[in-house]
Amino acid sequence: MEGNQLTIKIADINIGIKPIHKGFEEFCKDYLTDEDADFVLSATESDLEEEAVRVAQYENLTAEIDYSGFELEKIWVYRQIAETIPKYDAFLIHAASVCVDGEAYLFLGPSGAGKTTHAKMWKQYFGDRMKIINDDKPLIRVTDDDILVCGSPWSGKENWKNNIDASLKGIACLNQSNENHIERLTVSDSWNAMMNQVYRSGVAETMQKIFGLTDKVIKRIPLYSVDCTKGEESVVVAYRTLSGTGI
């Protein structure tokens, strides 16, 4: 596919990519579409050189770590996607996202908070009733009558990802604890929890759009602080409240 355009569909947005390096077709194979692109991304070598500097600054990578070539272009493309999709009422959030019985749940928290562990416990508990949407980088799309959690080819270290869009039912802000406890966050605390995890653009207009979309999410979907152990009971406590339906 080097030198050719491919188009992927994520969050109901058609994104054209003209890659410099080989590998994108395989990487995006589950998201490819024949539909016309809403916008097209095409990196230059200069773009990738700037991205390499940015990655080193923000990820604290050492010189021994090679983020050149295809891997670096993947980072550049996804950052450009995150910068552009707010125009289409969507944004990137750092979270683990799962789907149970067709409804989506987000697990928020800093690295080490237990997002991956909690997702594993939900999978163990619910079995085939649950699918992972994305273990680290789902997209949120806000419509007039729904809020969707959407998968993408970009994921976290577990590489858990599925081409799934599902209506958002609940958001859990995870804390490791010796006991299981859940309580609803205030509007102020909900804002802090969300803004700590959403993609932060350096463009004021784009960031203002992300603020507006985040506000709509908070007004429609309750956020809960979830203190959880590593046992099955933590799944029951979280799901019963987040779903509002019991188990």
C-alpha positions, 0 to 999 in steps of 0.5 A: 500500500506504499504510496496509495490511499486506504480509508478506515472507518472509526467512530462513523468517520471515514479517514483516508491515510496515504502512508509512507511506510508499509504496514498500514493495510494489515494494521487497519484491516478490520476497519477498512472501508470503500466509502469516500474519506471525510478527510485524508492524512498524509505525513511527510518525512519532516512531519515524522522528524517533528513527531520523533522529537515530540514523542521523546519529549512527552514519553521520556523515551531514551535514544535507544528506543527506536520510534522511526518508520512505521511505528512513528508514522502510526503515532503521527496518524493517530495524533492527527486523527485526535486533532481532527475528529472533534470537528465530527463530534468525537474525541479520544480518551485514555481509558479501558473500554468494554461492552457487556450485553451491547452496552459500553463502560469506561474505566478511567484512571492513571497508569497503575490504577487497575484498568487492565486488571478490572477489564480482565476480571469483567471478562472472566466474570461475564465470559461471552457476554463481554467484549473489549472495545479498546484497552487504552485508546477508545474514541467517544462520539456524541450525537443528539440522542446517544454517546458511543464508545468506538473502537480503533486499530490503535490500542494499548500494551495488551493490544485488545481492540475490536471494531465495535461501537456501543452506547455508553452506559457508565463510567468508573474512575478506578482506585485500588483498595482493600475493600469494594466501594462505589459512589457517584462523583460530583460534577466538579470531580467528574470534570477533573476525572474526564479532563485528566484522560481526554486528548489535550489539543494545543489548538484552542478552538479544538480544545474548546470543542473537546470541552463542549463534548466532554460537558455533554458526556458528563451531563448524560452519563454519571461518573462513579469513583470505584474502590475495588479489590482484585476479586469477583465482588468488585465486578458485581459492585461496579456493574450493579451500579453502573448498569442500573440493572443488577446482575 
